[in-house]
Amino acid sequence: MVAMRTARKPFKACTNCRYLVPHDVGKCPVCGSETFTENWSGIIIVVDPEKSDIAKMLDIKVKGRFAIKIGV
Ligand SMILES: [Zn+2]
């Protein structure tokens, strides 16, 4: 059974920098924080942070997957 809407999110987000990591990761590879939340929404995949306006807007400086919004 696949239920995308109700399925557990495949990632958790670092509460410090919003980097998305799989659930089994204990430490954020970007900022080193060990605090994560599943309470996030929206994914931005940053390929070239230097050239991405959205990355600048969200203050993202490294490549990778990030949550757009954390908490509600
Ligand atoms: Zn982080």
N, CA, C, O and the ligand as a Tripos MOL2 file, in Angstrom:
@<TRIPOS>MOLECULE
protein
  289   287    73     0     0
PROTEIN
NO_CHARGES

@<TRIPOS>ATOM
      1 N           0.8450   -1.2140    0.0000 N.3       1 MET1
      2 CA          0.0000    0.0000    0.0000 C.3       1 MET1
      3 C           0.8730    1.2540    0.0000 C.2       1 MET1
      4 O           1.8130    1.3770    0.7860 O.2       1 MET1
      5 N           0.5490    2.1560   -0.8760 N.am      2 VAL2
      6 CA          1.2730    3.4200   -0.8830 C.3       2 VAL2
      7 C           0.2770    4.5510   -0.6590 C.2       2 VAL2
      8 O          -0.6580    4.7390   -1.4380 O.2       2 VAL2
      9 N           0.4880    5.2830    0.3960 N.am      3 ALA3
     10 CA         -0.3820    6.4280    0.6810 C.3       3 ALA3
     11 C           0.4910    7.6520    0.8990 C.2       3 ALA3
     12 O           0.9010    7.9490    2.0200 O.2       3 ALA3
     13 N           0.7640    8.3490   -0.1790 N.am      4 MET4
     14 CA          1.7120    9.4490   -0.1270 C.3       4 MET4
     15 C           1.3060   10.5500    0.8440 C.2       4 MET4
     16 O           2.1570   11.1370    1.5130 O.2       4 MET4
     17 N           0.0460   10.8220    0.9220 N.am      5 ARG5
     18 CA         -0.3860   11.9600    1.7360 C.3       5 ARG5
     19 C          -0.2310   11.6970    3.2300 C.2       5 ARG5
     20 O           0.0640   12.6020    4.0110 O.2       5 ARG5
     21 N          -0.4330   10.4640    3.5970 N.am      6 THR6
     22 CA         -0.4030   10.1800    5.0260 C.3       6 THR6
     23 C           0.8940    9.4900    5.4460 C.2       6 THR6
     24 O           1.1470    9.2980    6.6360 O.2       6 THR6
     25 N           1.7080    9.1200    4.4640 N.am      7 ALA7
     26 CA          2.9510    8.4270    4.7980 C.3       7 ALA7
     27 C           3.8630    9.3210    5.6150 C.2       7 ALA7
     28 O           3.8270   10.5470    5.5150 O.2       7 ALA7
     29 N           4.6660    8.6790    6.4120 N.am      8 ARG8
     30 CA          5.6630    9.3920    7.1790 C.3       8 ARG8
     31 C           6.6290   10.0590    6.2090 C.2       8 ARG8
     32 O           6.9800    9.4800    5.1820 O.2       8 ARG8
     33 N           7.0430   11.2370    6.5210 N.am      9 LYS9
     34 CA          7.9730   11.9280    5.6380 C.3       9 LYS9
     35 C           9.2900   11.1610    5.5680 C.2       9 LYS9
     36 O           9.7760   10.6470    6.5750 O.2       9 LYS9
     37 N           9.8550   11.0910    4.3770 N.am     10 PRO10
     38 CA         11.1070   10.3410    4.2290 C.3      10 PRO10
     39 C          12.3060   11.0570    4.8510 C.2      10 PRO10
     40 O          13.3680   10.4630    5.0370 O.2      10 PRO10
     41 N          12.1250   12.3170    5.1650 N.am     11 PHE11
     42 CA         13.2450   13.0730    5.7250 C.3      11 PHE11
     43 C          12.8230   13.8260    6.9830 C.2      11 PHE11
     44 O          11.6410   14.0770    7.2200 O.2      11 PHE11
     45 N          13.8100   14.1700    7.7620 N.am     12 LYS12
     46 CA         13.5880   15.1140    8.8490 C.3      12 LYS12
     47 C          14.4550   16.3320    8.5560 C.2      12 LYS12
     48 O          15.4610   16.2370    7.8520 O.2      12 LYS12
     49 N          14.0590   17.4650    9.0990 N.am     13 ALA13
     50 CA         14.7620   18.7060    8.7890 C.3      13 ALA13
     51 C          15.5600   19.1940    9.9880 C.2      13 ALA13
     52 O          15.0920   19.1550   11.1260 O.2      13 ALA13
     53 N          16.7650   19.6490    9.7120 N.am     14 CYS14
     54 CA         17.5820   20.2730   10.7500 C.3      14 CYS14
     55 C          16.9010   21.5680   11.1680 C.2      14 CYS14
     56 O          16.5590   22.3950   10.3240 O.2      14 CYS14
     57 N          16.7050   21.7430   12.4680 N.am     15 THR15
     58 CA         15.9980   22.9490   12.9150 C.3      15 THR15
     59 C          16.8770   24.1860   12.8250 C.2      15 THR15
     60 O          16.3860   25.3110   12.9090 O.2      15 THR15
     61 N          18.1450   23.9800   12.6600 N.am     16 ASN16
     62 CA         19.0700   25.1100   12.5840 C.3      16 ASN16
     63 C          19.2090   25.6420   11.1590 C.2      16 ASN16
     64 O          19.0910   26.8450   10.9300 O.2      16 ASN16
     65 N          19.4580   24.7490   10.2030 N.am     17 CYS17
     66 CA         19.7130   25.2140    8.8330 C.3      17 CYS17
     67 C          18.7100   24.6720    7.8200 C.2      17 CYS17
     68 O          18.7950   24.9980    6.6360 O.2      17 CYS17
     69 N          17.7500   23.8390    8.2730 N.am     18 ARG18
     70 CA         16.6840   23.2940    7.4230 C.3      18 ARG18
     71 C          17.1550   22.2240    6.4550 C.2      18 ARG18
     72 O          16.3900   21.8240    5.5770 O.2      18 ARG18
     73 N          18.3560   21.7560    6.5790 N.am     19 TYR19
     74 CA         18.8430   20.6900    5.7270 C.3      19 TYR19
     75 C          18.0380   19.4200    5.9870 C.2      19 TYR19
     76 O          17.7590   19.0830    7.1380 O.2      19 TYR19
     77 N          17.6670   18.7180    4.9190 N.am     20 LEU20
     78 CA         16.8740   17.5030    5.0680 C.3      20 LEU20
     79 C          17.7660   16.2720    5.0460 C.2      20 LEU20
     80 O          18.5830   16.0930    4.1430 O.2      20 LEU20
     81 N          17.5950   15.4420    6.0400 N.am     21 VAL21
     82 CA         18.3780   14.2050    6.1120 C.3      21 VAL21
     83 C          17.4410   13.0300    6.3460 C.2      21 VAL21
     84 O          16.3280   13.2110    6.8400 O.2      21 VAL21
     85 N          17.8900   11.8100    5.9900 N.am     22 PRO22
     86 CA         17.0880   10.6170    6.2990 C.3      22 PRO22
     87 C          16.9610   10.4500    7.8050 C.2      22 PRO22
     88 O          17.7500   11.0000    8.5730 O.2      22 PRO22
     89 N          15.9600    9.6840    8.2150 N.am     23 HIS23
     90 CA         15.6800    9.5560    9.6470 C.3      23 HIS23
     91 C          16.8060    8.9400   10.4630 C.2      23 HIS23
     92 O          16.9110    9.1860   11.6650 O.2      23 HIS23
     93 N          17.6410    8.1460    9.8220 N.am     24 ASP24
     94 CA         18.6760    7.4700   10.6020 C.3      24 ASP24
     95 C          19.9280    8.3280   10.8070 C.2      24 ASP24
     96 O          20.8890    7.8870   11.4370 O.2      24 ASP24
     97 N          19.9160    9.5400   10.2800 N.am     25 VAL25
     98 CA         21.0630   10.4270   10.4670 C.3      25 VAL25
     99 C          20.9320   11.1680   11.7960 C.2      25 VAL25
    100 O          19.8830   11.7390   12.0930 O.2      25 VAL25
    101 N          21.9910   11.1570   12.5870 N.am     26 GLY26
    102 CA         21.9180   11.7520   13.9170 C.3      26 GLY26
    103 C          22.4480   13.1650   13.9940 C.2      26 GLY26
    104 O          22.1460   13.9040   14.9320 O.2      26 GLY26
    105 N          23.2400   13.5380   13.0040 N.am     27 LYS27
    106 CA         23.8830   14.8430   13.0600 C.3      27 LYS27
    107 C          23.8150   15.5100   11.7000 C.2      27 LYS27
    108 O          24.0700   14.8800   10.6740 O.2      27 LYS27
    109 N          23.4720   16.7800   11.6980 N.am     28 CYS28
    110 CA         23.3730   17.5060   10.4330 C.3      28 CYS28
    111 C          24.7590   17.6370    9.8000 C.2      28 CYS28
    112 O          25.6850   18.1410   10.4360 O.2      28 CYS28
    113 N          24.9050   17.1850    8.5430 N.am     29 PRO29
    114 CA         26.2090   17.2590    7.8760 C.3      29 PRO29
    115 C          26.5910   18.6890    7.4970 C.2      29 PRO29
    116 O          27.7500   18.9590    7.1800 O.2      29 PRO29
    117 N          25.6300   19.5960    7.5290 N.am     30 VAL30
    118 CA         25.9130   20.9750    7.1280 C.3      30 VAL30
    119 C          26.3440   21.8260    8.3180 C.2      30 VAL30
    120 O          27.3870   22.4790    8.2690 O.2      30 VAL30
    121 N          25.5620   21.8210    9.3690 N.am     31 CYS31
    122 CA         25.8520   22.7240   10.4940 C.3      31 CYS31
    123 C          26.2370   21.9810   11.7620 C.2      31 CYS31
    124 O          26.6570   22.6090   12.7350 O.2      31 CYS31
    125 N          26.1020   20.6450   11.7770 N.am     32 GLY32
    126 CA         26.5220   19.8840   12.9520 C.3      32 GLY32
    127 C          25.4790   19.8130   14.0530 C.2      32 GLY32
    128 O          25.7220   19.2140   15.1000 O.2      32 GLY32
    129 N          24.3230   20.4170   13.8280 N.am     33 SER33
    130 CA         23.2680   20.3760   14.8320 C.3      33 SER33
    131 C          22.7110   18.9630   14.9830 C.2      33 SER33
    132 O          22.7030   18.1820   14.0310 O.2      33 SER33
    133 N          22.2510   18.6500   16.1770 N.am     34 GLU34
    134 CA         21.6520   17.3300   16.3930 C.3      34 GLU34
    135 C          20.1630   17.4390   16.6690 C.2      34 GLU34
    136 O          19.5350   16.4960   17.1500 O.2      34 GLU34
    137 N          19.6170   18.5830   16.3630 N.am     35 THR35
    138 CA         18.1950   18.7990   16.5850 C.3      35 THR35
    139 C          17.4540   18.7940   15.2570 C.2      35 THR35
    140 O          17.7430   19.5860   14.3600 O.2      35 THR35
    141 N          16.4980   17.8900   15.1530 N.am     36 PHE36
    142 CA         15.7370   17.7610   13.9080 C.3      36 PHE36
    143 C          14.2470   17.7980   14.1930 C.2      36 PHE36
    144 O          13.8050   17.5490   15.3150 O.2      36 PHE36
    145 N          13.4910   18.1090   13.1680 N.am     37 THR37
    146 CA         12.0430   18.0970   13.3120 C.3      37 THR37
    147 C          11.3990   17.4700   12.0910 C.2      37 THR37
    148 O          11.9160   17.5620   10.9770 O.2      37 THR37
    149 N          10.2530   16.8260   12.3210 N.am     38 GLU38
    150 CA          9.4960   16.3300   11.1800 C.3      38 GLU38
    151 C           8.4110   17.3310   10.8080 C.2      38 GLU38
    152 O           7.6330   17.1310    9.8760 O.2      38 GLU38
    153 N           8.3910   18.3870   11.5550 N.am     39 ASN39
    154 CA          7.3800   19.4100   11.3430 C.3      39 ASN39
    155 C           7.8770   20.4460   10.3380 C.2      39 ASN39
    156 O           8.1580   21.5930   10.6860 O.2      39 ASN39
    157 N           7.9770   20.0100    9.0770 N.am     40 TRP40
    158 CA          8.4740   20.9100    8.0410 C.3      40 TRP40
    159 C           7.6250   20.7430    6.7990 C.2      40 TRP40
    160 O           6.9010   19.7570    6.6610 O.2      40 TRP40
    161 N           7.7110   21.7050    5.8940 N.am     41 SER41
    162 CA          6.9570   21.5890    4.6470 C.3      41 SER41
    163 C           7.7180   22.2300    3.5040 C.2      41 SER41
    164 O           8.4390   23.2130    3.6770 O.2      41 SER41
    165 N           7.5370   21.6450    2.3360 N.am     42 GLY42
    166 CA          8.1480   22.1690    1.1270 C.3      42 GLY42
    167 C           9.6070   21.7640    1.0150 C.2      42 GLY42
    168 O          10.3590   21.8380    1.9860 O.2      42 GLY42
    169 N           9.9960   21.3410   -0.1610 N.am     43 ILE43
    170 CA         11.3910   20.9550   -0.3680 C.3      43 ILE43
    171 C          12.0000   21.8380   -1.4360 C.2      43 ILE43
    172 O          11.4030   22.0690   -2.4870 O.2      43 ILE43
    173 N          13.1870   22.3270   -1.1570 N.am     44 ILE44
    174 CA         13.9400   23.0060   -2.2090 C.3      44 ILE44
    175 C          15.2290   22.2170   -2.4060 C.2      44 ILE44
    176 O          15.9350   21.9010   -1.4480 O.2      44 ILE44
    177 N          15.5220   21.9070   -3.6660 N.am     45 ILE45
    178 CA         16.7730   21.2290   -3.9570 C.3      45 ILE45
    179 C          17.7180   22.2610   -4.5620 C.2      45 ILE45
    180 O          17.5000   22.7680   -5.6630 O.2      45 ILE45
    181 N          18.7560   22.5480   -3.8200 N.am     46 VAL46
    182 CA         19.7010   23.5650   -4.2630 C.3      46 VAL46
    183 C          20.8640   22.8910   -4.9810 C.2      46 VAL46
    184 O          21.5780   22.0660   -4.4110 O.2      46 VAL46
    185 N          21.0330   23.2620   -6.2390 N.am     47 VAL47
    186 CA         22.1130   22.6740   -7.0250 C.3      47 VAL47
    187 C          23.2900   23.6390   -7.0730 C.2      47 VAL47
    188 O          24.4530   23.2450   -6.9780 O.2      47 VAL47
    189 N          22.9500   24.9100   -7.2220 N.am     48 ASP48
    190 CA         23.9900   25.9200   -7.3090 C.3      48 ASP48
    191 C          23.6190   27.1040   -6.4310 C.2      48 ASP48
    192 O          23.0010   28.0620   -6.8970 O.2      48 ASP48
    193 N          23.9980   27.0380   -5.1610 N.am     49 PRO49
    194 CA         23.5770   28.0730   -4.2100 C.3      49 PRO49
    195 C          24.0440   29.4710   -4.5990 C.2      49 PRO49
    196 O          23.4140   30.4590   -4.2250 O.2      49 PRO49
    197 N          25.1270   29.5620   -5.3360 N.am     50 GLU50
    198 CA         25.6510   30.8690   -5.7570 C.3      50 GLU50
    199 C          24.6910   31.5670   -6.7180 C.2      50 GLU50
    200 O          24.5800   32.7930   -6.7300 O.2      50 GLU50
    201 N          23.9990   30.7550   -7.5260 N.am     51 LYS51
    202 CA         23.1750   31.3420   -8.5790 C.3      51 LYS51
    203 C          21.6830   31.2630   -8.3000 C.2      51 LYS51
    204 O          20.8710   31.7640   -9.0770 O.2      51 LYS51
    205 N          21.3290   30.6330   -7.1900 N.am     52 SER52
    206 CA         19.9110   30.4640   -6.9160 C.3      52 SER52
    207 C          19.3590   31.5920   -6.0540 C.2      52 SER52
    208 O          19.8060   31.8090   -4.9280 O.2      52 SER52
    209 N          18.3880   32.2990   -6.6000 N.am     53 ASP53
    210 CA         17.7650   33.3930   -5.8440 C.3      53 ASP53
    211 C          17.0190   32.8700   -4.6330 C.2      53 ASP53
    212 O          17.0070   33.4980   -3.5740 O.2      53 ASP53
    213 N          16.3890   31.6990   -4.8020 N.am     54 ILE54
    214 CA         15.6420   31.1300   -3.6810 C.3      54 ILE54
    215 C          16.6020   30.7310   -2.5720 C.2      54 ILE54
    216 O          16.3220   30.9430   -1.3920 O.2      54 ILE54
    217 N          17.7320   30.1530   -2.9540 N.am     55 ALA55
    218 CA         18.7340   29.7770   -1.9550 C.3      55 ALA55
    219 C          19.1990   31.0090   -1.1930 C.2      55 ALA55
    220 O          19.3740   30.9590    0.0250 O.2      55 ALA55
    221 N          19.3950   32.1000   -1.8940 N.am     56 LYS56
    222 CA         19.8100   33.3430   -1.2350 C.3      56 LYS56
    223 C          18.7350   33.8290   -0.2890 C.2      56 LYS56
    224 O          19.0080   34.2570    0.8330 O.2      56 LYS56
    225 N          17.5010   33.7520   -0.7720 N.am     57 MET57
    226 CA         16.3670   34.2050    0.0290 C.3      57 MET57
    227 C          16.2750   33.4060    1.3290 C.2      57 MET57
    228 O          15.9590   33.9530    2.3860 O.2      57 MET57
    229 N          16.5570   32.1060    1.2350 N.am     58 LEU58
    230 CA         16.4470   31.2330    2.3980 C.3      58 LEU58
    231 C          17.7780   31.1120    3.1400 C.2      58 LEU58
    232 O          17.9060   30.3630    4.1080 O.2      58 LEU58
    233 N          18.7560   31.8660    2.6610 N.am     59 ASP59
    234 CA         20.0750   31.8720    3.2970 C.3      59 ASP59
    235 C          20.7190   30.4740    3.2690 C.2      59 ASP59
    236 O          21.2660   30.0080    4.2680 O.2      59 ASP59
    237 N          20.6400   29.8320    2.1250 N.am     60 ILE60
    238 CA         21.2370   28.5150    1.9450 C.3      60 ILE60
    239 C          22.5290   28.6710    1.1580 C.2      60 ILE60
    240 O          22.5520   29.2840    0.0900 O.2      60 ILE60
    241 N          23.5920   28.1130    1.6940 N.am     61 LYS61
    242 CA         24.8890   28.3210    1.0570 C.3      61 LYS61
    243 C          25.5500   27.0380    0.5750 C.2      61 LYS61
    244 O          26.6460   27.0670    0.0140 O.2      61 LYS61
    245 N          24.8850   25.9240    0.7930 N.am     62 VAL62
    246 CA         25.4580   24.6600    0.3320 C.3      62 VAL62
    247 C          24.4510   23.9130   -0.5270 C.2      62 VAL62
    248 O          23.2470   24.1590   -0.4520 O.2      62 VAL62
    249 N          24.9580   23.0040   -1.3380 N.am     63 LYS63
    250 CA         24.0980   22.1750   -2.1630 C.3      63 LYS63
    251 C          23.3240   21.1980   -1.3110 C.2      63 LYS63
    252 O          23.7800   20.7910   -0.2420 O.2      63 LYS63
    253 N          22.1510   20.8230   -1.7880 N.am     64 GLY64
    254 CA         21.4180   19.7620   -1.0970 C.3      64 GLY64
    255 C          19.9310   20.0270   -1.0360 C.2      64 GLY64
    256 O          19.4070   20.9310   -1.6860 O.2      64 GLY64
    257 N          19.2640   19.2070   -0.2340 N.am     65 ARG65
    258 CA         17.8210   19.2870   -0.0590 C.3      65 ARG65
    259 C          17.5300   20.0480    1.2190 C.2      65 ARG65
    260 O          18.0960   19.7550    2.2720 O.2      65 ARG65
    261 N          16.6530   21.0180    1.1210 N.am     66 PHE66
    262 CA         16.2880   21.7820    2.3020 C.3      66 PHE66
    263 C          14.7890   21.9010    2.4160 C.2      66 PHE66
    264 O          14.0720   21.8710    1.4160 O.2      66 PHE66
    265 N          14.3150   22.0380    3.6530 N.am     67 ALA67
    266 CA         12.9130   22.3350    3.8720 C.3      67 ALA67
    267 C          12.7120   23.8180    3.6700 C.2      67 ALA67
    268 O          13.5560   24.6230    4.0650 O.2      67 ALA67
    269 N          11.5860   24.1930    3.0510 N.am     68 ILE68
    270 CA         11.3270   25.6090    2.8480 C.3      68 ILE68
    271 C          10.8320   26.2330    4.1440 C.2      68 ILE68
    272 O          11.1710   27.3690    4.4780 O.2      68 ILE68
    273 N          10.0240   25.4650    4.8660 N.am     69 LYS69
    274 CA          9.4280   25.9970    6.0860 C.3      69 LYS69
    275 C           9.5540   24.9960    7.2200 C.2      69 LYS69
    276 O           9.3700   23.7940    7.0320 O.2      69 LYS69
    277 N           9.8610   25.5000    8.3690 N.am     70 ILE70
    278 CA          9.9770   24.6370    9.5450 C.3      70 ILE70
    279 C           8.9870   25.0770   10.6000 C.2      70 ILE70
    280 O           8.8120   26.2700   10.8500 O.2      70 ILE70
    281 N           8.3400   24.1020   11.2170 N.am     71 GLY71
    282 CA          7.3600   24.4150   12.2470 C.3      71 GLY71
    283 C           6.0940   24.9690   11.6080 C.2      71 GLY71
    284 O           6.0760   25.2610   10.4130 O.2      71 GLY71
    285 N           5.0500   25.1110   12.3880 N.am     72 VAL72
    286 CA          3.8050   25.6780   11.8410 C.3      72 VAL72
    287 C           3.3080   26.7650   12.7730 C.2      72 VAL72
    288 O           2.2750   27.3790   12.5100 O.2      72 VAL72
    289 ZN         21.8040   21.8730    9.9780 Zn       73 ZN73
@<TRIPOS>BOND
     1     1     2 1
     2     2     3 1
     3     3     4 2
     4     3     5 am
     5     5     6 1
     6     6     7 1
     7     7     8 2
     8     7     9 am
     9     9    10 1
    10    10    11 1
    11    11    12 2
    12    11    13 am
    13    13    14 1
    14    14    15 1
    15    15    16 2
    16    15    17 am
    17    17    18 1
    18    18    19 1
    19    19    20 2
    20    19    21 am
    21    21    22 1
    22    22    23 1
    23    23    24 2
    24    23    25 am
    25    25    26 1
    26    26    27 1
    27    27    28 2
    28    27    29 am
    29    29    30 1
    30    30    31 1
    31    31    32 2
    32    31    33 am
    33    33    34 1
    34    34    35 1
    35    35    36 2
    36    35    37 am
    37    37    38 1
    38    38    39 1
    39    39    40 2
    40    39    41 am
    41    41    42 1
    42    42    43 1
    43    43    44 2
    44    43    45 am
    45    45    46 1
    46    46    47 1
    47    47    48 2
    48    47    49 am
    49    49    50 1
    50    50    51 1
    51    51    52 2
    52    51    53 am
    53    53    54 1
    54    54    55 1
    55    55    56 2
    56    55    57 am
    57    57    58 1
    58    58    59 1
    59    59    60 2
    60    59    61 am
    61    61    62 1
    62    62    63 1
    63    63    64 2
    64    63    65 am
    65    65    66 1
    66    66    67 1
    67    67    68 2
    68    67    69 am
    69    69    70 1
    70    70    71 1
    71    71    72 2
    72    71    73 am
    73    73    74 1
    74    74    75 1
    75    75    76 2
    76    75    77 am
    77    77    78 1
    78    78    79 1
    79    79    80 2
    80    79    81 am
    81    81    82 1
    82    82    83 1
    83    83    84 2
    84    83    85 am
    85    85    86 1
    86    86    87 1
    87    87    88 2
    88    87    89 am
    89    89    90 1
    90    90    91 1
    91    91    92 2
    92    91    93 am
    93    93    94 1
    94    94    95 1
    95    95    96 2
    96    95    97 am
    97    97    98 1
    98    98    99 1
    99    99   100 2
   100    99   101 am
   101   101   102 1
   102   102   103 1
   103   103   104 2
   104   103   105 am
   105   105   106 1
   106   106   107 1
   107   107   108 2
   108   107   109 am
   109   109   110 1
   110   110   111 1
   111   111   112 2
   112   111   113 am
   113   113   114 1
   114   114   115 1
   115   115   116 2
   116   115   117 am
   117   117   118 1
   118   118   119 1
   119   119   120 2
   120   119   121 am
   121   121   122 1
   122   122   123 1
   123   123   124 2
   124   123   125 am
   125   125   126 1
   126   126   127 1
   127   127   128 2
   128   127   129 am
   129   129   130 1
   130   130   131 1
   131   131   132 2
   132   131   133 am
   133   133   134 1
   134   134   135 1
   135   135   136 2
   136   135   137 am
   137   137   138 1
   138   138   139 1
   139   139   140 2
   140   139   141 am
   141   141   142 1
   142   142   143 1
   143   143   144 2
   144   143   145 am
   145   145   146 1
   146   146   147 1
   147   147   148 2
   148   147   149 am
   149   149   150 1
   150   150   151 1
   151   151   152 2
   152   151   153 am
   153   153   154 1
   154   154   155 1
   155   155   156 2
   156   155   157 am
   157   157   158 1
   158   158   159 1
   159   159   160 2
   160   159   161 am
   161   161   162 1
   162   162   163 1
   163   163   164 2
   164   163   165 am
   165   165   166 1
   166   166   167 1
   167   167   168 2
   168   167   169 am
   169   169   170 1
   170   170   171 1
   171   171   172 2
   172   171   173 am
   173   173   174 1
   174   174   175 1
   175   175   176 2
   176   175   177 am
   177   177   178 1
   178   178   179 1
   179   179   180 2
   180   179   181 am
   181   181   182 1
   182   182   183 1
   183   183   184 2
   184   183   185 am
   185   185   186 1
   186   186   187 1
   187   187   188 2
   188   187   189 am
   189   189   190 1
   190   190   191 1
   191   191   192 2
   192   191   193 am
   193   193   194 1
   194   194   195 1
   195   195   196 2
   196   195   197 am
   197   197   198 1
   198   198   199 1
   199   199   200 2
   200   199   201 am
   201   201   202 1
   202   202   203 1
   203   203   204 2
   204   203   205 am
   205   205   206 1
   206   206   207 1
   207   207   208 2
   208   207   209 am
   209   209   210 1
   210   210   211 1
   211   211   212 2
   212   211   213 am
   213   213   214 1
   214   214   215 1
   215   215   216 2
   216   215   217 am
   217   217   218 1
   218   218   219 1
   219   219   220 2
   220   219   221 am
   221   221   222 1
   222   222   223 1
   223   223   224 2
   224   223   225 am
   225   225   226 1
   226   226   227 1
   227   227   228 2
   228   227   229 am
   229   229   230 1
   230   230   231 1
   231   231   232 2
   232   231   233 am
   233   233   234 1
   234   234   235 1
   235   235   236 2
   236   235   237 am
   237   237   238 1
   238   238   239 1
   239   239   240 2
   240   239   241 am
   241   241   242 1
   242   242   243 1
   243   243   244 2
   244   243   245 am
   245   245   246 1
   246   246   247 1
   247   247   248 2
   248   247   249 am
   249   249   250 1
   250   250   251 1
   251   251   252 2
   252   251   253 am
   253   253   254 1
   254   254   255 1
   255   255   256 2
   256   255   257 am
   257   257   258 1
   258   258   259 1
   259   259   260 2
   260   259   261 am
   261   261   262 1
   262   262   263 1
   263   263   264 2
   264   263   265 am
   265   265   266 1
   266   266   267 1
   267   267   268 2
   268   267   269 am
   269   269   270 1
   270   270   271 1
   271   271   272 2
   272   271   273 am
   273   273   274 1
   274   274   275 1
   275   275   276 2
   276   275   277 am
   277   277   278 1
   278   278   279 1
   279   279   280 2
   280   279   281 am
   281   281   282 1
   282   282   283 1
   283   283   284 2
   284   283   285 am
   285   285   286 1
   286   286   287 1
   287   287   288 2
@<TRIPOS>SUBSTRUCTURE
     1 MET1         2 RESIDUE 1 A MET
     2 VAL2         6 RESIDUE 1 A VAL
     3 ALA3        10 RESIDUE 1 A ALA
     4 MET4        14 RESIDUE 1 A MET
     5 ARG5        18 RESIDUE 1 A ARG
     6 THR6        22 RESIDUE 1 A THR
     7 ALA7        26 RESIDUE 1 A ALA
     8 ARG8        30 RESIDUE 1 A ARG
     9 LYS9        34 RESIDUE 1 A LYS
    10 PRO10       38 RESIDUE 1 A PRO
    11 PHE11       42 RESIDUE 1 A PHE
    12 LYS12       46 RESIDUE 1 A LYS
    13 ALA13       50 RESIDUE 1 A ALA
    14 CYS14       54 RESIDUE 1 A CYS
    15 THR15       58 RESIDUE 1 A THR
    16 ASN16       62 RESIDUE 1 A ASN
    17 CYS17       66 RESIDUE 1 A CYS
    18 ARG18       70 RESIDUE 1 A ARG
    19 TYR19       74 RESIDUE 1 A TYR
    20 LEU20       78 RESIDUE 1 A LEU
    21 VAL21       82 RESIDUE 1 A VAL
    22 PRO22       86 RESIDUE 1 A PRO
    23 HIS23       90 RESIDUE 1 A HIS
    24 ASP24       94 RESIDUE 1 A ASP
    25 VAL25       98 RESIDUE 1 A VAL
    26 GLY26      102 RESIDUE 1 A GLY
    27 LYS27      106 RESIDUE 1 A LYS
    28 CYS28      110 RESIDUE 1 A CYS
    29 PRO29      114 RESIDUE 1 A PRO
    30 VAL30      118 RESIDUE 1 A VAL
    31 CYS31      122 RESIDUE 1 A CYS
    32 GLY32      126 RESIDUE 1 A GLY
    33 SER33      130 RESIDUE 1 A SER
    34 GLU34      134 RESIDUE 1 A GLU
    35 THR35      138 RESIDUE 1 A THR
    36 PHE36      142 RESIDUE 1 A PHE
    37 THR37      146 RESIDUE 1 A THR
    38 GLU38      150 RESIDUE 1 A GLU
    39 ASN39      154 RESIDUE 1 A ASN
    40 TRP40      158 RESIDUE 1 A TRP
    41 SER41      162 RESIDUE 1 A SER
    42 GLY42      166 RESIDUE 1 A GLY
    43 ILE43      170 RESIDUE 1 A ILE
    44 ILE44      174 RESIDUE 1 A ILE
    45 ILE45      178 RESIDUE 1 A ILE
    46 VAL46      182 RESIDUE 1 A VAL
    47 VAL47      186 RESIDUE 1 A VAL
    48 ASP48      190 RESIDUE 1 A ASP
    49 PRO49      194 RESIDUE 1 A PRO
    50 GLU50      198 RESIDUE 1 A GLU
    51 LYS51      202 RESIDUE 1 A LYS
    52 SER52      206 RESIDUE 1 A SER
    53 ASP53      210 RESIDUE 1 A ASP
    54 ILE54      214 RESIDUE 1 A ILE
    55 ALA55      218 RESIDUE 1 A ALA
    56 LYS56      222 RESIDUE 1 A LYS
    57 MET57      226 RESIDUE 1 A MET
    58 LEU58      230 RESIDUE 1 A LEU
    59 ASP59      234 RESIDUE 1 A ASP
    60 ILE60      238 RESIDUE 1 A ILE
    61 LYS61      242 RESIDUE 1 A LYS
    62 VAL62      246 RESIDUE 1 A VAL
    63 LYS63      250 RESIDUE 1 A LYS
    64 GLY64      254 RESIDUE 1 A GLY
    65 ARG65      258 RESIDUE 1 A ARG
    66 PHE66      262 RESIDUE 1 A PHE
    67 ALA67      266 RESIDUE 1 A ALA
    68 ILE68      270 RESIDUE 1 A ILE
    69 LYS69      274 RESIDUE 1 A LYS
    70 ILE70      278 RESIDUE 1 A ILE
    71 GLY71      282 RESIDUE 1 A GLY
    72 VAL72      286 RESIDUE 1 A VAL
    73 ZN73       289 GROUP 0 **** ****
